[in-house]
């Protein structure tokens, strides 16, 4: 009887381990972009070119998946060297002291059809805050020996909440750089 229970327990452990599927973002086909208002009348956009994102799910279902993402702050680019240098300084990211931004999920809920809701902790500089945002599942395909899936997400954060505090103003009192930052994620995930 003890041997039978031990065998069943072993099968359960092995089955549970096999049920986990790991995914990794393909940086060549993924992007982390942002937009922020400038001079209260236009928009500046940028992106981070170096990042990693791993996702662990159960088989091919993403319900309850776990995400661990890291973004290299020094990779920020807005196609303007002077502005990019300023973004890396203490007015904004302070990349030398805080070289990474991170996101770790706490929940990954399927809502309806291809819609999910993701909650987790976003850390920028030394500030960690819980955020919740919607994500759209774009589908899954097999290409040769690779399985690929994709998600898109858009959400907004207030940069002052994360100590990105540069606050020069115009004569009108409006901020030169807006408070709200719109973030767009396009993630192509490869099963590993």
N, C-alpha and C positions, 0 to 999 in steps of 0.2 A: 504494500500500500504506500509506504514512504517513497519507494522508487517511482511509483506511478505519479504521485504528487510532484516529486522533483522533476520528472520528465515533463509533466503538464506545465509547471512553472517555467521551465527552460523554454518550452515552445512559445509560451505567452510572451516572455522577455524578447525572444528572437523576433516574433511576429510584430511586437510593438516597435522594435528598433527598425525593422524593415518598412514599417508603415510610414516612417518619416522620410520626406523628400526634401532635399536641399536645392536651392536655387541661388544663382549668383548673377548680379547685373552685368551685362555686356557693355563696357564703357564706350565701345565704338558705336553702339546703337541705343544709348541711353543719354539723358541729359537732365541737368538741374539748372533751371533758369529762373531769373527774377526780374521784376519790373518795379520801379518806384517813381513817383511823380517828381518832376524837376521844375523849379520856378513857378509851381502851381498851374502851369499851362501845358506842360509836355511830359514825356515819359522817358526815362533812361532804363535800358535793359542790360543785363549781364548774365554771366553763367559761371559755374565752377567746373573746371576741366578734369580735376582729379578727385575721385570718390570711389567708395566701395559700398555695396549693399548686398547683404545675404539674407535669404528668407528661408525659413524652415516650415514645411507644411505637411499635412497628412495626405499621402498619395497625391492625387491630382486635385484635391479640394483645398482651397485657400482659407476656408473657414477656420478661425483659430490660429492662423499662421503667426510666426514670430519673425520680426524684422530687426536687423542690426545694421545700421548705416553710419558711415563715417565720411565726412567731407573735408578735404584739405583746404583750409582757408586761404593759404598762399596761392592757390590756383585760380582765384577770382579774376575775371577779366570782363571789362566793359568796352574793350577796344579803344581805351584811352589810357596811356601809361601813367599820366599824372594823376588821374582819378583812381586808377587801380592802386597806385602807391598810397594814396590817402586812405583808401578802404582798408589797407593792411595796417594802418597806424592806430593809435589808441582812441582816436575820435570814433572809430568804427570797430573793426574786428580785433585789433591788436594781435596780429598773426604770430608775432614772435613769442608772445606769452601764451596764447591760446591757439595752437596750430590746427586744431580740429573742431568741427561741429559734429554732433552725434545725434542720432535718433534711435531710440529703442522702443519697440512697440509693447503695449500692454494688452491690447485687444485688436482683433481683425474680424469684423462681423460682416456676414453676407446680409445685405438688405433685401433687394429684389433684382431679378434679372442679372445684369452684369455689374450691379452697384454694390460697393462695400463701404464700410465705415472703419477707419483706422484711428486708434488712439494710442498715444505713447508720450514719451518724454523727449523733448527737443532741448539740447544743450548748446548754447552759443556763449562764448567767453566762459564765465563762471556762473552762468544763470541757467537753471534747468526748470522748464515749465511743461506741464501737460498740455498737449494739443490734440484736437480731434478733427479729422478732415475726411471728405468723401474721396473715393477712388473708383475708377472705372476699369473693369477687367476687359482687355481687348481680345482675348482668346489665346488658344494654344495650337501650335503646329509641330509636326515632326519633320526634321530635315536630315535625312541620312540617319546617323546615329545620335543626333541631338534633338532634344525636346525644348521648345522655346515658348514662353508665355510673355504677356506684357500687361502693364498697368499704366494708367495716366491719372494724375491727381493735380488739383489746383487748390491752394489755400492761401490765407493771408495771415501775416504776423505783424505786430507792432514792434518796430526796431528798438524803441525806447525801453520796452520790456526786457530786452537783452543787453542793455547798456551800450547800444550803438547810438551814442548821445550827441553827435554833431548837430547843432541846432541853429545855425546861422539863419537869419530871416531877411526877407525883402522889406522895402519901405512900407509895403502894405500890411506887414505883420505875418505874412505867409512864410512857411518854411521853404528854404532853398531846396532841400531834399525832404520829401514827405515822410510822415511817420509810418504809414502802412506799406508793407512790402508784399507784393503778390508773387507767390512761388509756383512754378510749374514743373512737375516731375513727369518725365517719360522714361519708363524703365522697361527694358527688354531683358527678361530673365532666362538664363540658360540652366537647365537641370544638370546638377553635378553629382 
